[in-house]
Every structure is written in C-alpha cells, then in structure tokens.
C-alpha cells in the first residue's frame, strides 16, 4: 500500500488534490481512498489530506502517520506542522529553494502563468506522478475531466498544468 500525506493551507486545493489522486488511481485500476483533516475552517489555515492507494481493497480508516510520500503546497508548513514526520521516501514541495531531502519546483510561478492565480494542486500532482510513477499521466487527465466536468477551459488548463509539471519532473 502506498500512503500519501498532503499539507496545504485552506483554499490552496489540498483536498481537491487528494480527490484527484484517488480518482486517478481508480482509473489506473487500483483501489484508493482520500480524506481531509482540518481544524478551524478558514482560508489560509493549515489543512491536511490523506490518500491511500493499493492493488487490493483498503480497510484502514485512520490518519497516515508514516507516509511513503508527502506533498507540501506551502514551504512555510514544513516546520509548522512537522511535514517530514514519519516520512519513508520523498517529500515534494512547492518551492524553488533547496530543502534537504526534498524535491521542489516553483509551482506558484507556473500557476500564475497558466491560471493567473496561485492554485497549484494539479501542478503538484503532475510533479508527483512524474517523479514517483504512482499514478499515470493519462489517469490524472481522466480524473481532471471527471472532477471538472462541464468546466471546459478550466479542465483544459488543468490538464495542461499536470502535463507540463509531469514532463519536467520525469527528466
């Protein structure tokens, strides 16, 4: 089983990212679960989402304490919430700074160019998929089509974003 913890701030799309990742895993023929955890529901407050992916049904119903991977939407959260706690493999971070033990890219800058807003959830998912191969690029695009059904241009921009960051991360 692969376990993923996602750290973001309210309004950054960490919950949607977890949902998209679980949908993508399903499109790859795997079992998945995604669920959020957050305290005070307000914009900018720390929010955590969890995703489990496996080849067999998943019966665990608890937080992820020892994730294989961690995604961090805002590098200021690394110390604030101890994002590295229990990490088994790799942390993927939205940053252009060097952070020990992390793979990072400036996704906010890319999001501003693509969307005109600092929404990075599909960019970080593309980076995650390109780096880890846990889900396929094709399945992420299908998940975006499913989640953003009827939102034409928004879906297309998100598919563009996921593909660009996927291709950059796999190099």
N, C-alpha and C positions, 0 to 999 in steps of 0.2 A: 504494500500500500504506500502511496506517495501522499504526504501531508504537507500542506502549504498554508502559511500564515501571511496575511496581508495587513500592513499597517498604513493607515492614511488618516486624514482629517475629514470630519463631516463635510460633505459637499464635493469631495475630490473624486468620488466614484469607486471607492474600495469595495463597497457592497456589490455594485454592478459588475466590477471586475471578477469577483468571486463567482457570481452567477454565470457570467460569460465563460469562465474557465470550466465550470461544471458542465455547461451545455456543450462546449467544445469536446470535452472528454466523452460525453454521451455520443456525439457524432463520430468519435473515433472507436466506438464500440465498447466503451468502458463504463463502469459504474462510477457515480460521483455524488457527492453531497457538498453543499455550500451553505454557510450560515454566518450571520454577523454577530458581533458583540460590541455594544457601545453603552456608555453611561448616559450622561446628560445629552439629550438630542439637540445639539445646536451646531450651527455652521462653524467649522474650524476646530471642534473638539476632537481628541483622538478617537479613532474608530478602528476596530479590528475585524477582519473577516477571515474565515477559515474554509479550506477546500480539501476534501479527501478524494483521491482517485485510485481505483483498483480494478483488477480484472474479474473480481467476484463481488457479490453484494456486500455492502458496508453496513455493519450493525452497531458500530461505535457511535455514541451520541454525547460527546463531550468536547471541550476545547482541545486545541492542539498545543501540547506543551513542548514537544520535541520535533519540530517540523524539519522536513527534508530541505525545504526552500522557504525563504522569506522574501517578500516584495515590500519595499518601502517607498511610499509615494512622496514623502517629505523627509529629507535627511535630518531635520531637527528632531524627528521622532526616535531616531536610533538610540540616543541616550535617555530620552524622556520616558520611553516605555520599555527599555532594555530589549530592543528588537532582536538582538543576537541570542537571547536566552534560549538554550536548548537546541540551537541550530545544528543540524547534522551535516549539511552540504554547503549551500551557497546562498548569499544574500544579494538580491538585485535591487538597486537603489536609483531613484531619480536624482542624479547629481552628476556634475562634471568634475567634482573634487575626488581626489584619491582617498578612499577609505579602506583601511586594512581589511582584507578578507571579503571584499565586496566587488561586484561588477556593477559599474554605473555608466549612465549616459544622461545628458541634459535633455530630458524628455519635455520639460516645461517649455523650453525654447522651440522644440519641434511642434508641440501642441499649439503654440501661439501662431506658428506659420501655417499650420493645417486648418485649425479651427478658429483662430482668433481669440481663444480662451485657454487658460492653463488646465485643461482637462486631459489627464494623461493615462486614463485606465486602459484604453486599447493599445496605446504605445507601450506600456509596461508589459502587457500581455504578449505582444509581439516579441518584445525583447526576451521575456521569459521563455516563450516557445522556441525561439531561435537558438537560445543558449542551452536549454535543457532537453528539448525534443519530447517533453512530457505530453504535449498535445501537438497536433499538426496545424500548419498554417491554414489548410483548407477547412479544417473543423472550426477554427476560430472565425473564419469568414462566414461559415454557415451559422454559427452562434450569433454573430452580429446581425445577419439577415433576419434571424428568428427574433432576437431581442428588439431590434429596431424596425420591425415590420411596419410598412406604411410610412416610413420616415425617409424616403428616397435619398436625398442628398446627404443627410446625416449618416445613414448607413454606408453610403459610398465613401464618405470622408473617413469614417472609422475603419473601413476595410483597407483604405489607402494607408492609414496610420499603422495598422497592425502589420501590413506587409512591409512597409519601409523599415520599421524597427526590427522585425523578424530578420530581414535580409542583412541589416547592419550587425545584428548580434551573432549571426551564424558564422561570420567571417573569422 
